[in-house]
Amino acid sequence: MALVKGTNSYVDVAEADAYFADRVLDSGWSDLTVEDKEQALVSATDLIDENPWTSVAISSSALAFPRVGTYFDPTYGMEMPLDPVPVRILDATCLYALHLATNKSTLNPAPANGYSELTVGPITLKGAVEVSPQWSMPSSVRSLIRPLLSRGYGSNTWFRRN
């Protein structure tokens, strides 16, 4: 299935191209084929949607966004709507797609160094460790989505006890 904005991706290739055209972050995005860009955007959307978001999705048959309600955006210091799709999600999709496209082993991680045992001081690692794609999310993407996560999963909503 090809990329279909609003169905399997938050961003289409033209929007991602425009996003990276204005930034120093390109790091090879412009060198990718259209097919590679589409695959990266769809994959990034899939991985982003796996997070525990605040509120509820407007539609149960599509993507996690748009959602009902608002969230507090620390950049603007005010409540922002979850419908339409927040700019934070659009930007995160572009950044995550670039990460996935330029680090293809992220989705199929090989055993780390293929070691059977590694000892450093009192610490011994045995066997190989595989990294989950979710844990490979770049910090730039994580910081963008953090305000939209449900309470207890890194959101900026804090609790004050009186």
C-alpha positions as CSV (number, residue, x, y, z in Angstrom):
1,M,0.0,0.0,0.0
2,A,1.4,3.4,-0.9
3,L,1.4,6.3,1.4
4,V,-2.0,7.8,2.0
5,K,-1.9,10.9,4.2
6,G,-4.4,10.6,7.0
7,T,-4.7,6.9,6.6
8,N,-1.2,5.5,7.1
9,S,0.9,8.6,7.5
10,Y,0.6,12.0,9.1
11,V,2.8,13.6,6.5
12,D,3.1,13.1,2.7
13,V,6.4,13.2,0.8
14,A,6.0,16.8,-0.4
15,E,5.4,18.0,3.1
16,A,8.4,16.1,4.4
17,D,10.6,17.5,1.6
18,A,9.4,21.1,2.5
19,Y,10.2,20.4,6.2
20,F,13.7,19.3,5.5
21,A,14.3,22.0,2.8
22,D,14.2,24.6,5.5
23,R,16.4,22.8,7.9
24,V,20.1,21.8,8.3
25,L,18.8,18.4,9.3
26,D,18.4,17.0,5.8
27,S,21.3,14.5,6.4
28,G,20.4,12.6,3.2
29,W,16.6,13.0,3.0
30,S,16.9,14.6,-0.4
31,D,19.0,11.6,-1.6
32,L,16.3,9.1,-0.9
33,T,13.9,7.8,-3.5
34,V,10.2,8.6,-3.3
35,E,9.5,5.0,-2.4
36,D,12.1,5.1,0.5
37,K,10.6,8.3,1.8
38,E,7.1,6.9,1.7
39,Q,8.2,3.8,3.5
40,A,10.0,5.8,6.2
41,L,7.0,8.1,6.7
42,V,4.6,5.2,7.1
43,S,6.9,3.4,9.4
44,A,7.5,6.5,11.5
45,T,3.7,7.0,11.8
46,D,3.3,3.4,12.9
47,L,5.9,3.7,15.6
48,I,4.6,7.1,16.8
49,D,1.1,5.8,17.0
50,E,2.2,3.0,19.5
51,N,2.6,5.6,22.2
52,P,0.0,6.1,25.1
53,W,-1.6,9.4,24.0
54,T,-3.7,11.8,26.1
55,S,-7.4,11.9,25.3
56,V,-9.1,9.7,22.8
57,A,-8.9,9.4,19.0
58,I,-11.7,11.0,16.9
59,S,-11.8,7.9,14.7
60,S,-11.1,4.3,15.7
61,S,-10.4,3.2,12.1
62,A,-7.5,5.5,11.3
63,L,-4.5,7.0,13.0
64,A,-4.1,8.1,16.6
65,F,-4.5,11.7,15.7
66,P,-6.6,13.9,15.5
67,R,-7.9,13.5,19.0
68,V,-10.6,15.0,21.2
69,G,-9.6,17.9,23.5
70,T,-6.5,19.9,24.1
71,Y,-3.0,19.6,25.5
72,F,-0.6,22.1,27.2
73,D,2.2,23.1,24.9
74,P,5.2,24.3,26.9
75,T,6.6,26.2,23.8
76,Y,3.5,28.5,23.7
77,G,2.6,28.2,27.3
78,M,-1.0,27.5,26.5
79,E,-3.6,24.9,25.7
80,M,-3.5,23.7,22.1
81,P,-6.1,21.6,20.2
82,L,-5.6,18.0,19.4
83,D,-7.6,18.4,16.2
84,P,-6.3,19.0,13.6
85,V,-3.1,16.9,14.0
86,P,-0.7,18.9,16.2
87,V,2.4,20.3,14.5
88,R,4.5,18.5,17.0
89,I,3.2,15.2,15.6
90,L,3.9,16.3,12.0
91,D,7.4,17.4,12.8
92,A,8.1,14.2,14.9
93,T,6.9,12.1,11.9
94,C,9.4,13.8,9.6
95,L,12.3,13.5,12.1
96,Y,11.5,9.9,12.9
97,A,11.2,9.1,9.2
98,L,14.7,10.6,8.5
99,H,16.1,8.5,11.4
100,L,14.5,5.3,10.1
101,A,15.6,5.9,6.5
102,T,19.2,6.7,7.4
103,N,19.4,3.9,10.1
104,K,17.7,1.0,8.5
105,S,19.1,-1.5,11.1
106,T,16.8,0.2,13.6
107,L,13.8,-1.9,12.4
108,N,15.8,-5.1,12.2
109,P,18.4,-4.8,14.9
110,A,21.3,-7.3,14.7
111,P,22.7,-8.7,18.0
112,A,25.0,-6.1,19.5
113,N,28.5,-6.9,18.3
114,G,27.6,-10.7,18.2
115,Y,29.4,-11.2,21.5
116,S,28.8,-14.3,23.7
117,E,30.4,-12.7,26.8
118,L,31.8,-9.3,27.6
119,T,33.2,-8.3,31.0
120,V,34.0,-4.8,32.0
121,G,35.0,-4.6,35.7
122,P,32.3,-6.1,37.8
123,I,29.8,-6.2,35.0
124,T,29.4,-9.2,32.7
125,L,27.1,-9.3,29.6
126,K,26.4,-12.7,28.1
127,G,24.8,-13.4,24.7
128,A,23.5,-10.8,22.3
129,V,21.1,-8.0,23.1
130,E,18.4,-6.9,20.6
131,V,17.1,-3.3,20.8
132,S,13.4,-2.7,20.3
133,P,12.6,-0.1,17.6
134,Q,10.5,1.8,20.1
135,W,13.6,2.4,22.3
136,S,15.5,3.6,19.3
137,M,13.3,6.7,19.0
138,P,15.6,9.7,18.8
139,S,15.5,12.2,21.7
140,S,14.4,15.0,19.3
141,V,11.3,13.0,18.5
142,R,10.7,12.0,22.1
143,S,10.9,15.7,23.2
144,L,8.4,16.7,20.5
145,I,5.8,14.1,21.5
146,R,6.3,14.3,25.3
147,P,3.6,17.0,26.0
148,L,1.0,14.8,24.1
149,L,1.6,11.6,26.1
150,S,-0.9,10.6,28.7
151,R,-0.1,11.3,32.3
152,G,2.6,9.1,33.7
153,Y,4.3,8.5,30.4
154,G,6.5,11.6,30.2
155,S,3.8,14.2,29.7
156,N,4.4,17.7,31.1
157,T,1.3,17.4,33.3
158,W,2.4,17.5,36.9
159,F,0.6,16.8,40.1
160,R,0.5,19.1,43.1
161,R,-0.7,17.9,46.4
162,N,-2.2,20.6,48.7
